[in-house]
Amino acid sequence: MPNAKLHMDDGNHASYAGNVLTAMTFSEIITSRPADIMKFDPTINLSKQEQALFGQVVTEVLNLYPACGVS
């Protein structure tokens, strides 16, 4: 993920990849289904590898730092 551009050039708004990462995070929090087991979605404009990596990162971070009110 070192090359993933998560923000627009203004530094304040999420890029497409940043929005996908945010959506995967919210999905895992709301559904309690780990993002790292999400199937590849060809309608998302990210490669299979990028989607898998984002899912792994989301699940790992939420395991280390659970969302507020989630136990």
C-alpha positions in Angstrom: 0.0 0.0 0.0 3.0 2.4 0.0 2.1 3.5 -3.5 -1.7 3.9 -2.9 -2.8 7.5 -3.3 -5.5 7.8 -0.6 -6.0 11.6 -0.8 -6.6 14.1 -3.6 -3.9 16.7 -4.3 -5.6 19.1 -1.9 -4.7 16.7 1.0 -8.2 17.1 2.4 -10.4 14.9 0.3 -10.2 11.1 -0.2 -9.2 9.8 -3.6 -11.1 6.9 -5.2 -8.8 4.4 -3.4 -9.3 6.3 -0.1 -13.1 6.1 -0.5 -12.9 2.3 -1.1 -10.7 1.9 2.0 -13.2 3.9 4.0 -16.1 1.9 2.7 -14.4 -1.4 3.5 -13.8 -0.1 7.0 -17.4 1.0 7.6 -18.6 -2.3 6.1 -16.6 -4.4 8.6 -17.7 -2.2 11.5 -21.4 -2.3 10.6 -21.7 -5.9 9.5 -19.0 -7.5 11.7 -17.8 -9.4 8.6 -14.1 -9.1 8.2 -13.0 -7.1 5.2 -10.2 -9.5 4.5 -12.6 -12.2 3.4 -14.5 -9.9 1.0 -14.6 -11.3 -2.5 -13.1 -9.4 -5.4 -15.5 -7.0 -6.9 -14.7 -6.2 -10.6 -16.9 -3.1 -10.5 -14.4 -1.5 -8.1 -11.7 0.2 -10.1 -8.9 -1.4 -8.1 -7.0 -4.6 -8.8 -7.7 -7.9 -7.1 -4.4 -7.5 -5.2 -5.2 -3.9 -4.1 -8.7 -4.9 -2.9 -7.2 -7.9 -1.0 -4.5 -5.7 0.6 -7.0 -3.1 1.6 -9.2 -5.8 3.2 -6.2 -7.2 5.1 -5.2 -3.8 6.4 -8.7 -2.9 7.5 -9.2 -6.2 9.4 -5.8 -6.0 11.0 -6.2 -2.4 12.2 -9.7 -3.0 13.5 -8.5 -6.1 15.4 -5.7 -4.0 17.0 -7.9 -0.9 17.5 -11.6 -1.8 17.7 -14.2 0.8 16.7 -15.9 2.7 19.6 -18.6 0.6 21.2 -17.5 -2.6 19.5 -16.2 -5.4 21.6 
